[in-house]
Amino acid sequence: MGLIDKLKSWLSSDDKKSNRIIDIYSPISGEIIPIEQVPDVVFAEKIVGDGIAIKPTGSKIKAPIDGTIGKIFETNHAFSMQSDNGIELFVHFGIDTVELKGEGFKRIGKEGQYVQKGEVILEFDLPLLLNKAKSCLTPVVISNMDEMKEMIKLTGQVKAGETPILRIRK
C-alpha cells in the first residue's frame, strides 16, 4: 500500500472520528526537509525524537497543536509543548542557535500557557539568523514516540499554523 492509499484509508477510518489520528501543524512557514538532513547528530539520528525539519521563511513560530507550552529555552530559540491528547513535541529553531544568546529571537508565549494551534509563541529575525546561525533548519520532533503507533511525515511547502506536517496514530 502506497503513502496516498494509506492516508486515504486513515482518513476514511473510524480512527479519525475517535481522535486517534492527530495532525501536527507546521509551527513555521517554509519547506519540509527530512530530519536526517539536519546538520546535527542529535536531530539527524533521532536521539531526541522523530519528526521533520523545516527550512524557514517568515518571522513567527506558532503553536503546532492545541496544548500547553512546557519549557521555553532562555535564549528563545526552542520550546516544548504537550498536546491535549498527550503528544510531547519539541520545536528547535536552527542549529547551534543557543550560541547567539537570544539575539534574533523574541518571546511571545509563556511557559505553562495554554495555546491553540496557530498562536504565536516566538518571533525571529530571519535575515539576521541566516547570517549568524550555523543552520536555520528547524526540527519539529515528537519526543514520546514510544507512546505512538505510527507517524506519517508530510512533505512540501508549509504555512505556519495552517499546514499539517505530521500525522500521528496514537
N, C-alpha and C positions, 0 to 999 in steps of 0.2 A: 504494500500500500504506500503510495507516494505521499508527500507532505500535504498537497492540496486535498487529497482524498481523506487523509487523517483529520485535517482541520474541518472539513465538511461533516465528517462523522461526529466529531466532537461537538460542533455547533448544533447539530440536529439531535443530539442525545439528551437524555434526561439529566445528565450531569450539569449542563449549563443552567437548567431550571433550578436545580438544587444547590447552586452556588459552589459546586465542587471544582469548577473551572474558573480560574481567576485571571483576568487580564491585568498586566502591569503596563502602565503607560510611560512614554518617554518623559524623563524629567527635564530634558534639554532638547532644543531643536538641532538638527544636523543629520548625519548619515550613520546608520548602524554598521559597526565593524566587528568581526569576530573577536571574542575576548582573548583568543590565543595570539592575536596580533598586537596586544598591548605590550609596550617595551618595559615590562616589569614582571619578574617571575612570579610574584605573589598573586597577580591577577591572571597572567597567561597560563599558569599551571593550576589555576582554580583553587589556590590554597585557602582563600577567604570565602569562597563560594563560586557558584557558576552563574553565568549570565551573558551579557553582551557589553560592548563599549560603543560610545558614540563620538564621532568626530564633530565637535560642536560648531554651531553658528548661534547668533543671538546674544543675549546678555542675562538670561534668567534661568535658574534651576527651580523646577516646580515639583510638587509632590506627585510621585508616580502612582499613588493609590491613596484611598482614604485610610487614615490611621494616625498614629501618634509619633511625633518626632522623638527619637531617642537622644543620642549624642550628636551635637554639632561640634566638630573639631574647633579648637580655639582659633585656628588660622582661617576658619570659614571656608575651607576647600572641600569638605566632606561631611556627610551626615548619615546616620542610620535611622530607620523607621520600622515600626511594626504595624502591619495592616490589621484591620478589624477581624480578619479571618486567619490571623496567626502567621502571616508571611513576614519574615525578617529580611529586610533588604538594606543595602549599603550603596550609596552614591558617592563616588570619589572623583572630583574634577582634576584631570591631568595626572601626570607622574612627577614625583618629587616637588609638587607644588607646596608642600609643607615648608620647604626651604625659603619660600617667598614671605613667610611670617605674616600672612594675611593680605599682603599687597595684591590688589586687583580683585578682592572679594569683599562683599558687603552682606552681613547677616540681616535677614528679614524675619524669618521664623524664630521660634524659641524652643529650647529643649522642653519636652513634656507637653508641647502644644498639640492639640488635635487639629489636623488639617484634612481638607478634602482634595481629591485629585485635581491638579491644576493650580493649586495655591502656591504662590512664590515663597520659597524657603531661603534661597540665596540669589544674589546678583553678582555678575562678574564682568570684568573689562577684558573682552576677548582680544582686542589688538595688543594690549599690554601683555597678556598671558601668552599669546602666540610668540611674542618677542622674548619673554623671560623664562617660560617653563620648558622643561625637558621635552614634554609632550602634553598636548591638550586633550588627548583621547580620554574619555570619561567612562570608566567602568561602572556598570549598574549590575550588582550581583545579589543573588538570593543566598543568605548566609545559613539558612536552615534547610538546605536541600534534602537532608536525610529525612525530613518530615513530608516531603512532596513525592507524589507518584511519578510525575513526568513534567518535562518542560519543553515547550516549542519556542525556538528563538526565531523571531521575525526578522526581516531584512528591509533595506531601502531607506528612503528619506523619511524623517520623522519630525513632528512638530510637538514642542513641549506641552504636556498635559492633554494632548489630543490623540496621539497615535500609539496604538499598542506596540510594545517591543518584545514582550514575553507573554506566553500563555501557559499558566500553571494548572496542572491537575493535582488537586490536594487529596 
